[in-house]
Amino acid sequence: MENAQEILVIFLSTTLAIFLLLGIMLLVICIKIANHIKRISEKAEAITDRAEDIADFFSKAGTPLAVGKIISSVTDMIRKRGKH
């Protein structure tokens, strides 16, 4: 009986050590993946901030540009009517 118990203890301790090592490896991989996802989300946030800045710039610059284009169109129409 004692021999069977020793074999069982060796088998269980080996299995426990294997699962412990696999768990540690899995934890390290999960931490690496989490850090990678964090870097990706920071880059995406920076890109969206830049896109918002660009959109704000064009919305502010677009209004005077549109007014200038309308005035230019009106003056062109007046010039064309004056020539006819």
Secondary structure as UniProt FT lines:
FT   HELIX           2..83
//
